[in-house]
Amino acid sequence: MEYNLADLFESVVDVVPGREALVYADHPGTGAERRLTYSELDAAANRVGHHLLDSGIRPGEHLGLHLYNGVEYLQTVLGCLKARIVPVNVNYRYVEEELVYLYRDADLTALVFDAEFTDRVAAARPRAEKLRQLIRVGAPAPGAAELPCVEFTQVESAGAAGRGFPARSGDDQFIIYTGGTTGMPKGVMWRQEDLFFAGLGGGAPTGEPVKKPEELAERVAAGGTGITFFPTAPLMHGTSTLTAFIGFNFGQRVVIHRKFLPEEVLRTVEKERVSSISLVGDAMLRPLVDALSGPLRDIDRSSLFSVSSSGAIMSDTVRRQFRELVPNAVLLNNFGSSESGFNGTATEDSGPERGFRVRVNSRTQVVDPVTYAPVAPGEAGRIAQCGHVPLGYYNDPVKTAATFFVRDGVRWVLLGDMATVDEDGVVTVLGRGSQCINTGGEKVYPEEVEQALKSHPDVYDALVAGVPDPQWGHHVAAVVQLRRGAARPSLEDIRTHCRDRLAGYKIPRQLVITESIRRSPSGKADYRWAREVAVTADG
């Protein structure tokens, strides 16, 4: 056996087949709650994997998951891995143009999508030449576009429940598409063995990684139950899917919701005795604080001992408020990326005074981005990681060459984060070297938004900046210069114009009209000026 995610999952199934593996705890009154044991989830994934192979999808081809959270999401990921088909996450907030780009860039040959997205898929599919098989989860709304597809219920009834798949390898791939910090989304190509160690902690994120594949099941068989993992962010974000797999690697229980609704999250914490929640920064933690301070102040949260965030920071103020309400819970600001997996966890003294300080693992350094040599303590550089790193970006040799390097015969990945390191090896993250805006854990690239703004008939020029926001971390602000004689648009006018061009989280939440846009003589944008203008107007 190799370090292949499907092989490892099956080894866990074989030692705890009757243990509860997955709970879909949807909202009251829907009747949608589902519970699957490890053997039931294994059989459900087998059905998907066999159907995909029987329908002509070949090992190594790419399948997109355009889905909300649900049993079908994890069932399909596991089915792909079993059949050696490469799963590719699709951001369900994307609209037609963004979907066309991703479908084509990822070379998708199959797509599993929620019925709610039928119209978007129908609009994008004609321009995705390689996309030949569609599988729909649920029934479309009346009046939705006609779209030839297979219903997921048919997949489940047609596929064989047994295993019987060809031998797999640690070299089999897993692709995670990330919004990135520069340009359009990029597909990070992982060997499964590398992802197991870099993103899943080698089967023990808080302990000693396994030394052989068989050891994972041995540990599960020797251990007990009692831990319930609850990834509350969308599974389309790599970190939530990886959290679910961490739970499976421990042979423990994973709970999911279709969407994040704070009061329902807390009711599930009480009902399912949730041990560990993963989320994305203040945008998700603050609503939990509000609910615990108000309508759900008496709810039982005594089972909760860990809350972790990836993709955005839980601020010092909100963490302190949560600790007062749930004093037995440890709050962890984890640091990592789609390109590196897990790099480390913020120190307890991180905060406004000292910055975002991270005690990184032994494979992470701060390096000079030109020479790749480690920087001296106190000097600024970029964070890099060696060892278990991705193969590169799918379909993008240029960005791969700019991001991955070899030093002393060892391959490294260069992250976009600027940082310093102190004498004790603690890294202080300074922020992205680019102008990326992180809003509620989503990455927004300003130039993409600017292009949408400039297509408005009244807009002559525009810059986009991130403005600090108590709920979202930052919100997207548009600084706009109007065409001469144009009527002054409202924020809602601008937002309406952008809705058909951008995912919702990219649409500006603030509009500042200025007499002229400040640029350098060469025409380069002055983002510092734009940010100052937007912050001043917001204040």
N, C-alpha and C positions, 0 to 999 in steps of 0.2 A: 504493500500500500504506500502511496505517496501523499504529500501534503496537498491533496486535492479537496476542495470544500465539500463536494458531493460525497466523496469517499468518507471523509471525516464525519459528516452528518449521519450517514448510514451506519457508521460504527457506533455512534451514540444511540441511534434508534435500536440497534440490536441488543444493547444492554439495559435500556429502560423503555421498552416498547409501549407499556401501558401508562407511562407517566404523562401528565398533561403538558403539551408543548406550546400550544398557541390558543389564545383567547381573543376573539374579536368582540369586544365589549362596546357595541354601538349604543346609540342613545336610546333612552327609555321610550317605549311605545312603538318602536320600529319592528320589533320581533326579529332583529338581525343578528342577535348574539349567536356566536358559533364557538364551539370548543373542540379541539382536536388533540388527541394523544400523539405521541411521537410516531407510532405505527400508522395512525390515520393520516397524519401530515405526510409521511413518507409515501404512502399509497397515492394520496392526492397529487403529489409532485410527480410520481411515476406516470400517472395518467397523462399529465401535460407533456412530459418528456417524450413518451411514446407517440402521442398524437402528433407532435411537431415533426418527429422523424418520419412517421407514416405519411405525413402530408407533403413530404419532400424537402423540408428544411434540413440542411446538412450540418454536421459538426463544423464548428468554426464560423458559421454564418451568424449574423447579428439580429437579435430580436429586441424591439423597443418595448418598454413598459410605460404606457401613457395612462397611469392609474392613480386614483386616490388610494389611501391606505385600505387594506382589506386582506382577507385570507388569500385572495387570488394573486395579490402582489407577491407575497413570499412563496406561495405555491408555484408560481410561474418562474421565479428566480431559481428555486430549487430544481424545478423540472428542466430548465435550460442547462443548469450545471450538470445534472445527471446525463443529459443527452449531448454534452459538450458543445452546446449552442451558447453563444456569448450574450449575456443579458446587458442591456443598455438602458439606463434611466432616462426618462423624458420629463422635463419640467412641465407639469400640467397647467401652469400659468401661461405658457407660451401661446401666442396667437399665430395665425396662418404663416406669415413670413418667417417667423422664428422656427416654426415646426418644419417648414420646407427645408430650411438650412440644416437643421439637426438630422432629419430623416435622411437627407442626401449625404451629409458629411459623415454620418455613422454607417452608411451603406446598409441601412436596415432592409432585411428581406421579409421580416414579419413584424407585426405590431399587435400587442394586446392593449385594448383601450377601454375606458369606462364609457358607457352609453351617453353620458352627459357631454362628451367631447365629440360626438358623431359629426356635427356640422364642421368643426375645425379639421377633423381628420379628412372628411370628404373634400374640403377645400384644398388641403395640402397634398393629398395623395397623388393627383395627376402629375405633379412635378417631381415626385419621388420615384424614379424609374425602376429601381430595384425592389421596391416594396410590393410583394406579390401575395402575401397572405395577411388577412385582418381577422382578429378574434375580438369579439365585443363582449364585455361584461355588463349584464343588465339589459333592460329594455329601453330603447330611445324614447324621447318625449314625442307626443303627437306633433306631426309637422316637420320632424327632423329629416335631414337629407337622406335620400335612398343611398345605401352603401352596401355592396355585396360583401358579406363577411360570415364567419362562423360564430355561432353563439358559444360562450364559454361553457354553458351547460352541456352542449354537444361534445365539446372537448373532453369534459369529465366523464361522460358516458361512453365515449368511443375508445379512449386510451386504456391500455392494459394497466392493471394495478400492481403487477409484479415488477421486479427490477429488470434483470436481463439486458442491461446496457453494455456496450463495448467498454473495454478497459479505458480508464481515464489517466490523466497525468497532472503533475504539479505545474506543468507548462501551459495547461489550459488557461484561457484568458477570462478576465472580468473587466469590463470597461465602465468607468465612472465619468459621466459628462459633468463638467463644472462650468459655471458661468464665467469663471476666470476673472482676471483683473485687466486684461488687455484684449479687446476684440470680442469676437463671437465665441460661443461655447466651444470647449476643447474636450476631447475624449481621452481620459487618462487610461492607458493600457497597463493592466496589472497581470503578471503571472499569479496564479492562485496561491502558489507557495509563498511568494513575496507578500501578497496581501494578507495571508494568514498570520505572518509574523509582524508585519508593519502595522496593519489595521486592526487585527484581532488579538494582538498580544501573544501569539503563539499558543492560544488556548488558555492563557492565564494572564490577563491584562494587569492584574495587581500582584502577580507572583512570578514564579519561575516558569518560563516557556517549556513546553514538552520537548523531549529530546528525540522522540521517534513518533511517527503518526499513531501507532497503536496505543501509545500512552494516554491519548486524549480519552478514549473510551474506558481505559483502566481507571483513570481518575474519576470519571463520572460514576462508574460502578461502585467505587469505594466511597464516594461522597453521598450526601443526602439531598433532600429537597428543602425548600423554604425560601428561595430567592425568586422574586418576580420582577422581571425587567419590563419597563414601559417606555418605549421610544415614542414620544408625543409629537415630534416633528414629522413632516411627510417622509415616507420611505423613499421617495424619489431623490432625496438628499442622501448621499452615500453614508453619512454618519448614522442615520436611523436604521438603514438596512444592516450596517455593520454591528450596531447595538443588538439587533435581533439575532444575528449570527453568534455574537458573544454569548447571548443567553443559551442558544442551542448547543454551543460548544461546552457549556457547563452542564448541559442536560437539565436545564431549569425551564421555567415558564416565561413566555413572552406574551404581553398584552398589547393590543393595538386598538386605536379608534380610527374612524374614517377621517375625521377632521379634528383640529384642536379647538375644543370648547372648554374653557377653564373650569366651569362648575361641574361639567360631566367628567373631566379628568379627575377632579377631587372625589367625586362620588365613586369612580372606579378604583381610586386608591383605597378608599374605605372598603368597598365590597370585595375586591380581589386581594387585599392585603399586600399592596404593591410595595416592593422594597427599594427599587431604584428607578428614578425618572431621568430620561435624557431629553434636553430641550435646546432652544436656541436663544440665549441671551435674555435681556430684559423684556423683549417683545412678548415672550412667553411666561417669564417668571413674574413680571409685574401683575398680569391679570390673575395669577394664582394668589398673589398677596392680597389683591383687592377682594377676591372671593372669600379667602380665609378671614379677612378683616370684617366682612359683611355678612352676606346671606348664609355662608357655610362655616361660620365661626365655630360651630359645635361639632363639625364632622370629625370622625376618628382618622387621624393621620399618623398614629403611633407606629405603624409598620414601616414608615418611610425613613430610610437611613442614608440615602444618597441622592443628590440632585446634581447632574453634570450638564455642562453646556459646551457645545462645539459650534464653531462658525460665527459666534458673536459672544461678547463678554457679558456676564452678569455683573452689573456695577456694584460697587461697594455699598451704596445706599440701599439698593433693593435686596442685596444679599442679607444685609443687617436686618431689614424688615422681615424677611422670610425666616431668619433664624429665631426671631422673637416669637413667631407663630409656630414654628416647627423646630424646637431647640435640639432635638435628637438627630437632625439631619445634617450631614456633611455636604457642603456646596463646593463643587469642583469646576473651575474654569479650565477646560482642557484646551491644549493648543495642538493643531495639526492641520492637514489639508488633504485634498483629494490626491495630491502628488506625493505625499509623505506618509499618510496614515496618522499615527499618533506620535507626537514629538515630546510631550511633557504636560505637566499640570502647573498652573499658577501657584506661586507661594502665598502663604497666608498674609504676608505684608504687602502684597500687591494692592494698589489703590491709587487714588488721585495724586498722592504725595510722591510715591516712589515709582509709579508706572506699572505696566503689566509685566510682571516678573515671572519667569518660567524656569523651573528646574527641569532641564531637558534630559533625554536619554543619552546613552553613550555614543549613539550613531549620529548625533546632531551637533553641528558647530556653526559659528558665525564666521563667514569667510569674506575676503575681498572679492567683489563680483568680477574683477578683471583678472587677477592672478590666481584666484581660488585658494590662496593661502589663508590660514586662520588669522583673524585680526588680533591685535593686542588688546588686553583688557581696557575698556573705556572707548575703544575706537568703534566706529559704526561700520557695519557690513551687512551682508545678506545671510539669512538662515539657510543652511544646506544640510542634507542628510545623505548618509552612505549606507551600504549594505543592501537591505531589502528595499529596492526602489522600483518604480514602474519601468516598463520598456520604453515609454515615450508617449507622445500624443498621436492618436490615430489620425492618419491622413495628413500629417503636418510635420514633415521633416525639418522645416525651418525653425519652428518653435521648439521642436525636440532638441535640435542642435544648440539653441540658445539657452535651454533650461537644464540639460543634462551634460555632465562633464566627467572626465576621468582624471584622477589625481593619484599618482604613485600606484597605478595599476588598479585602483578601486573606483567603481562608478558612483557618482553622486547626482543628486537632484538639487537644483538651486531654486529655492522658494522666492516668492515675491516680497517677503517681509523683511524690512530693514530692522536691525537690532544691534545692541551692544552686549558684551559679556563681561562679568566682573571676575575678580581673582578666584572666587569660589565656583566659577562655572555657571552661575545663574545668568540667564539671558533676559534682557529687558527689550521687549518688542516695541519698536518705534512706529510701526505702521507700514502700509504698502508703499513701495516706491512709486507706484503709479497713482493715478487719481481715482482709483476704485472707491465706490461708495458702498458701505455695508449697511443695509437697511433691513432690520429684522432677520438677519442671517442670510439674506439674499445679496448677491453681488451685482452692482449696477455699474456699467461702463458708460461714463458721461458722453462720449462721442456718439454712441448709438442713440441716446436720448436726444442729443442735439440734432442729429439728422432728422428725427421725427418732428422736432420743433420747427426746423427750417422748412419743412414741407408745408407748414401752415401759411396760408396766403398773406397774412398780415405780418409775419415774422421776417425780419431782414437778417438778423444774426442772433446767436444764442450761445450761452455757456451754461453748463450744469455743474452744480457743486453739492456736496453733502453738508447738511446743517445738523448740529447736535439735536437730538430728539429724545425726550424722556421715555417714550414708549418703544421706539424702533431703533434706538441707538443713533441713527442718522436718518433724516428724510431727504428726498431728492428735491432740490430747489432749482428752478429755471430762472436765469437772468437773461432777459430778452430785450433786444433792440428792435423796434417796429419799423416797418417800411414807411417812407414818407407819405403822409396823408392817410395812413391806415387808421381804422377805428381801433380803440383800445379794447383788446379782448379781456374777458374775465378769466380767472383760474379755471372755472368750469368749462369755458370754451376751449382752453388749451387741453384740458384733460380729456374732453370729448374727442378732440382731434387725434389725440395719441392712443386712444383705446383700441383702435383697429390696427395699430402699428406696433404696440408694445405690450408686454405682460403688465398686469396691474401694478406690481411692486415697482416697476420702472417709471411709472407715470408721475410727473412732478406733483408734489403736495404743496408747493409754494411757488408763487410767481412774482418776480420783481421786474418792473419795466424800467429800463435805463435809457438815457439819451444815446449812449454809444457803448459798444463793447470794447473793452481794453485788450489790445493784442500787441505783441512785440512788432518791431518793424518787419520781421520776416513772416508775420502773420500767425505766429504761435500763440496759443491761448494763454492768458494770464489767469490761471485757476485760483491763485491765492487772492487776487483782487475779487474774482467772482464770489468766492466763499465769504470774504469780508462783507461784500455788498449784501449777500443773502442773510448772513448772520445779523447784521445791523438792522435790516428790514424786519427780520423775525423778532428781534428784541423790542 
